[in-house]
Amino acid sequence: MLRIGLTGGMGAGKSTVARALVARGAMLIDSDVIAREVVAAGTPGLVALVEAFGADILAADGSLDRPALAARAFRDDESRTTLNSITHPLVGQRTAELLAAAAPDAIVVQDVPLLVENHMAPFVNLVLVVDVAAETRIRRLVEYRGVPEDDARARIAAQATDEQRYAAADVLLDNSGPAGAVEATVDRLWDERLVPFEANMRSGAAVRPAPRIVEPNPEWPAQARRLIARLQVAADAAAVRIDHIGATAVPGLAANDVLDLQVTVPDMAAADGIREAVAAAGFPAVPGRTHDDPEPVFGDAAAPHHRTLRVHGSADPGRPAYIHVRAAGDPGQKFALAFRDWLRAEPAARAEYTEVEQKAAAAASGLDRDEASAAYHAVQEPWFDSVSPRVRAWRAENPE
């Protein structure tokens, strides 16, 4: 299944986006609904809350008086931590049950108000953040929900900042426009990204676009960090390190608009061991990519020229990426890191690389995807061979 995390500040309009996604066929798991279920009258969750906060959080009929609980639970960090320690495990257990019951081809939307605060972003395949200015959210809470302004401000202040949500967002949905605007955006997102993403996940197909050189994108590092976080969860202890490599990891450098990430593992047995988990995180294996060709002068001269690797690719059409899984100490693993650092440090190297990229892009222009890729790499690879001694010499003088 494809798991989408949906979040945003109070009053941003997550429910509007959730309804639009459900209308297109998504399965919704609403954390707020679950949070109410697990503390309903007669549940162990409600008993635990009464023990922690007192019987005056109960209404006359024995159910939870939510405003009374909020007044106690949001007054300081210690109280909020106590509330979370009771409710979060219960919500997590129920969420797991619902996920287990989902169809294999489902697009599951998990509406989680505290997704960022609870560091859940790496556990879903894509994060959608509904964005509205804080003052607008406060006005909505006061006018439409009857929340006192001081209470609204206190609740919003207790949540993640806009900057923290932006850092977690794969997709930022602006819900400050006129009625119907965000629904139209959701429709396009569904058709152009979510449905193909799910189909690629289910079929094990990585997105492999034709080479396309674009101007430097300041969002590349943040995009890489989000993917790395998902890979860290998938690889768990098997990963020695995970790095953003290649031209998109070099600030200010025009590059092919595909992120390159390197997962370093102890050996190829570990690489094969994380194959399914990496695929489930949104990065299916690329068939036939089991060897690379690191430049021989960069490794041990007595070592075989061809070394093994595993390659995965992003299933997300909105963010193509290649994941290169290599063993620690492999010549290809060392070259990937040294080459990136050499480009970062040497302006002349960046200028030379840019010239090669332009030639490669020209050679690939007008061809179909596979032919374009072959033509592109036919220009690149000889240059990589030629600069390998320089990269090795630079690394010797500039140890990692």
N, C-alpha and C positions, 0 to 999 in steps of 0.2 A: 504494500500500500504506500501511498504518498502521504506523509504527515506534514501538515502546515500549522505553524504556530501563529496565532492571531492575537495581537495585543495593542495597547495604547493607553494613554492616560484616562482617568475617570472623565466621562463626559465627551470623549473623542468621537464616539459613534461606532464602537466595535459591533454592537448589535445590528446596526444597519448593514455593515459589511458582511456579518455572519449570515443574515437573512438573504442577502444577494448571492452568497456562495451556496447556501442550501438550495436556493431556487434553481441554480444551475446543476445541482446533483451532488453536492458535497455532503458528507456525513459530519454532523456537528457534535463535538464533545465540549460542552460548556462548563467550565470550571466553577462558575458562580452557581449554576444549577446544582452541580454535584456538591458544592460546599454547603448548600442548603439541605440537600438530602442527608448528608452524613451527620448533621446536627439537628435533625427533625426530632419531634417529641418521641421519647422512648428509646432513642438511640444511645449507644455507649458514648458517642461524640458529645452529645448534649450533657450527659452526666459528667464528663471530664471538664467541660466548660464551667459548669456550676461549681465543681470542686475548686477550680482555679480562680473564678471571678465572683462567686457568691450567688445566692438564690435570687437576688434582685435583678438578675439579667433575664428572668423568666417572666412571660406575660401571665395574665390571670388564668388562661387555659392550659398552662404548663408548657407552652411552646416557647421558643427563643424570642426574646424581645431584642431584635437586632440593633436598633438605635441605642438601647441601654448597653449592649455588649460593645458597640463601637465607641461609646463614650469612655468606657474603661480600657478597651484594648488598644486604642490609638492615642492614649495620653502620654505614653513614653515608650522608649525602645524595649525595655524589659517586658512590658505588658504585651507589646506587639509580638515579641519573640515567643512568649508563652502561648499566645493564640495560635501562631503559626506551627508551633511544635505539636499542638493537638490536632489541628485541622489538616495540615499538609499531608501527613502519612495516610489519613483516611481518604482524602481526595486522590492521592496517588494510587492507592489500591483500587478504588472504583474506576479510575481512568484506565488502568491496566486491564481491567475486566472488559471494558468497552472496546479497547483496542483489539483485544484478543478475539472479540466477536465480529470485527469488521471484515468485510469482503476483501479478497486479495487484490481486487482492482479499485478499491475505494480511494477517494481523495478525502482524507480525514482532516477536518479543521478543528484544532484545539484552541478554543477561546480561553486564553489564560491572562487575566489582568496583570498578574505579577510574574509574567514569563521572564522578563529581564532581571527583576529583583531576585528571583529564585534560580537564576543561571540555567534556564532550561533551553535556551536557544540552540546549543549544540546537539540536543536530543531530537530535534525535528529536522526535516529536509529543507524547509524554507520558512523564513519569518516574515510575516506581514505586519507592519506597524501602521495603525491609523493615527494620522497626525492632525492636530488642531492646536492653535495657540492656547496657552494656559489660561489667559483671561477669558477667552471664548468658552473654554471648558467650565470655568467657574460660573460664568453667567448661565450656561445651560443647566448646571446642577442646581443653581438657585431658582431659576425660572421654571424649569420643567420637572424637577424632582423634589422641589421643596426643601432642599438641603440648606441649612443656615450657612451664610457666607463664610464665617470663621471656620466652621466645620469643613466646608468644601476646600478651603485653602489648606487646612491642616492635613486633610487626606491626600491632596495632591502633593504637598510638600513631603509626605512620607513615602511617596512612590519614586520610581526612577526619574531622573532628569530627562529632558528631551534629548540631550546629547548622548546619554546612555542608551536610549531607545534607538536613536539613529545609528549608533555603532552596531547594534544587533540586527538592524533591518536589512533584509535582502530586497524588500519592496516597501516603499514608503507611499502610503495612500493618503492623499490630501482630502480631508473631509470638511474643508471650510467653504466649499463652493455651494452653489444653489442645489435645491432638491433634485435628485436624480443624477447628479454629476458623478458621485463616487460609485454608484451602481453601474454606470456606463464604463467606468475604469475597471471595475471588477469583471464585467463581461469580457472585456478585451484580455485582461489577465488570464481569465479562465481558458479562453479559446487559444491564446497564443503561447501561454507558458505552462499553466497547470495541467491541462489535458495532455499535451505532448510530454511533459515531465513524467507524469504517471505512466504513460505508455512506454516510455524509454526505460523506466525503472522495472516495469513488469517484464519487458522483453530482454532486458539486459543490454540495451543499446546506449553507447556513449555518444554524445554530440561531438561530431568531428567536422567543424566548419572549414571551408577553404581559407587559406591564409589571407589576412586582411590587416595591413599596417595602418594604425591610427595614431593620432596625436596622443601624447602622454595623458593618462587618465588619473587624476589625483585620488580616485576611489579604488584603484587597484589594490593598494596595501590593505585597506579595510576589508575589501571583498576577500582577499587571501586569508586574512585573520579569521573571518567567519568560517571559511572552508576548513582551515587548519583545526579550528576548534571541533568541528564535526569529525574530522579524521582522528583527532586525539581520542575522542570518545570511542570511535570504532576500533582503532588499533590498540587502545588501552596500553597495557604494559609492554606490548610487542614493539612499540616504536621507541627507538633510541632518541630520535629527534624528528621534527617536521619543519621544513623550511620552504619559504617562498623563494623560488629560483627563477632564472631566465630574465628576459628583458623587462617584463612587467614589474620585476622587483627592483629595478634601477630607476630612481627618481628622475623625472624629466626626459626620459628616453622614449621616443616613438617605438611602437612594438606591435607585433601580431596580437590581436585582442583575444588571447587565450592565456589564462593563468597557468603557470607551471609550478607545481609543488613537488617536493621530494620528501618521501617518507623513508627514513633510515631505520633499518631493522638489523638484528644481529646476523641473520642469514636468510637464505631463500626459503627455508622451511617455515620461518616466521612469516615471510611474505605470503606464502600460500595459505598459512593459517588464518590470516586476517582477510582473505579474499572476499568471503561472503559478508562479513561485517562491513567492510568498506563499500561493497555494492549496496547493502541495505541503507547505508548513510547517504546514498545518492551518486555513487561513483562505480559503475559497472566496469568489469575488466575488459580491456581491449584485446580481442582475439589475435593471436599470432605475434604479439609484442613480448617476447621472452628474452631477447638479447639486445644489448646496445653495443656501440662500437667506440668506446672511449679511446682517445688518442694515445697511442702506445707509449709516448715519451712521458705521459703523466703518471703512469703506473710503473710497477716493477717491470723492468725489461724482460725478465724471465717469465712473467705471467702471460697467460693466454690473451690474445688481442681482444677477442670477443668475451664479454662478461654478461652474466645473466641479470635480468631485471624483470619486474612486472609493471605493466602500465594499466592504469584505470583512467576513465574519462568521466566527466560530469554528465549526468543525464538531464541536467537542467538547460533547456535551450536559451535561457536568459543569462546564463553565466558559464560559458564553455571553460573547461579546465582539464589539464592532464596531470595525473598523479603518477610520479615515477617512484617505484618502490625498489630500493637498492640496499645491498648489504653494507654495513659500516666498513670503511676502509677500502671498498671497491674503487678502482680508478675512476669509473664514471661518477660515483658518489662524490669523490673528492673534487673532480673537475667541475661538476655542476656548482658547487659552493665557491670554488676559487674563481671561476669565470664570472659569476655574479659579482663577487667582491672586487675583482679586477676592473670590471666595467664601472662600478660605483666610484672607484678611486681614481681612474685615469680618464681625463677628458679626451685625450687622443684616441684611446680605445673605443670610447663611445662614438666618436665621429667616424671611425673606421667601420664599426659595427653598423651604424646607420646607413652608410654607403652600401654595404653588403646587403642589408635588408631591402633597400630600395631596388637593387638589382634583382634580388630574389623575387620581390613582389612583381616586378615587371615581367620576369620570366613566367610567373604563374598567371598573369592577367589573361582573362578570357577563356581559361580552361575550366573543365568541370572539376569537382572537388578533388577526386583522386589524382587526376593529372596535374592539377594546380599544386597539390601537396608534394608530389614527386619532383616537379620542376623547382619548387621553392627550396626543397632540401638539397637538390642537386647543386644549387648555388651556395647554400650555407655550409655544407659538410666540408668541402675542401678548405674553406676559410677557417673553420674550427681546427682542422688538422694543422694548418699553417701557423696559427697563433698558440697552439698548445704549449710549445717550448717557452714562449714568453709568459704565458699564464703560470706555468710551473716555476719559472724563475722569480716571477713576482711574488708567488705564494711563499717561496723559500725566504724571501726578504721580509714578508709580511705575514707571519704565522696567524692562523685564525685565533 
